[in-house]
Amino acid sequence: MSGNHQDSTDVAGETTGSLGSLPLLRKERIWNGADFTGVNISLAIATWAFLVGGSTALLVGFQQGIAAMVIGNAIGLGFMILASVVASQRYGVEQYTILRPVFGIVGVGILVFTVILITEMGWSSLLAIMVGRAVTQVSNSAFSTDFGPESLMVTVFALVAIAVSWWILSRGPVTIGRFNKFIAPGLIVVTVFLMVFLVINTSWDTLFSAAPLAPFEDERLNFALAVEFNVGVGVSWYPVMGSLARLTKTPKAALWPSYGGLLGATLIAQIVGMAAALTLGDSDPTVWMLPFGGPVLGAFILLFIAFANITSTSSIVYSTVLAIRQASGNLLSRVKWAWLCAAFFVLPAILAFFPGFMYLRFMTFVTLSGAFLAPMCGAIIADYFLLRRQRVILEDLYRHRGESAYHFHGGVNWAGMAAVAVGAIFYLVIYNPVTLTAQPIFGYITASFPAAIIGAVVYYVLARVLYVRRGVGGYAPAEKVEGRA
Amino acid sequence: MDSADASTAAALRRRLEEIQTLEQGDASRAALTGRDLGIYALVTLGITLLGFLVLAL
């Protein structure tokens, strides 16, 4: 994932800790459009795409599933990229530092320690449980054991996966980069393998007529849920994209490769995953490989997937732990990197004791994190494009307390926090992913996109009332800001 | 400067100065134009409509 990024920081001759927050210079921006497209493709071709494809097949059939994936990802990625990629690229600044004008330095800390942390912990535990399931499948096939998908052995191997992820992560970004160099091409091979075996083992007629695996009675609701789930998946790229995009050479080299690379690769991997799930009647990717590949090839692929999940976990946790350290101020700056990483993995390790729950609640977790990330994105877009006209005071991103224009009151931009709160409440009112209750309107407009619009409107209005009119928050005339940037 | 970056405050100052003197107006720091954003919005809308077309077929 961010392996290439991390390699580059070393090439730049800086420690990852310092370059993690400092604005990049022109000579440190190493990716053109083609490079960044490759980075995004290798991000998107990951095992979670198979899982999303399989989970979409729970709700809808093949044709509706493709439509839901195209619509959901197009919309989710569409606004997520505007919120995460553009400002970080322009200023070369790490994405949680560039959020300070929108939420304030304390506000960013609150969001990082809640929304971002929980989102990434959830993904980490899910990937670890997938490792547990993959390894037990291999064990059942090779040694005739009988470990179920929720057995203790799944937890044991998930914990081993977490331990190995921690080890890779504690070794630093260069190690992650080395592993990722062959994991991404390997996963492309696995995707092609699945496509070939699908072509051999099934037909278009069978695929198009296959019934969804566990739908609700209401067809419109099923489709809306599938779209919403895929919007949530698109938005869930938010925590990593900005910090990657700042390494690109031009705004266009960041914008289009993010959108095209993630969308294209995600759709291919998800559609293959959905077809496999519909063919075999199971949404779990670890179940597909043995029937398709046989005991030897299938086991090899499962073990490869297990290892790919471990490196994916290390990659996403790297960005998050860096953000945690940034957002904590003095609090965690002296804590050793390895200990900080170990602390991150405590909750995923606990969740690994509930493998059935995590798989069952995968869709809930993705949509719930989308309920908060979507209005966050809305507020960021309103701030950066509408109120600040793409101009930020670079020095003030790093100044102390009252010296910074982005200190607001107590370090919190209340317009930003209110936008997230109101957007998330709106989301949960029209669709509650925990209780699975939805208002009739959800079937027509879904929840994430309107929540993002509401977040943007609330932010725009409150920021004007609370700050712009009073000259607080650095929403200054363009000439003045330009001069300082 | 940010307390989290205390050890790199000097490096930060150097960078800010270099950006201000050498990189103002550089292509790497350009803002997206209205045209860029318009095309981006249209492409997003077009792909979304393509999804609805798949549904309708």
Interface residues (C-beta under 8 A of the other chain):
Chain A: S18 S21 L22 P23 L25 R26 R29 Q63 Q64 I66 A67 A68 M69 V70 I71 G72 A74 I75 G78 L82 V86 R90 Y91 G92 T97 I105 F223 K249 T250 P251 K252 L255 Y259 L263 R325 Q326 S328 G329 N330 S333 F385 Q390 R391 L394 E395 L397 Y398 R399 H400 A485
Chain B: M1 D2 S3 A4 D5 A6 S7 T8 A11 L12 R15 L16 E18 I19 Q20 L22 E23 Q24 D26 A27 S28 R29 A30 A31 L32 D36 L37 Y40 A41 V43 T44 I47 T48 L50 G51 F52 V54 L55 L57
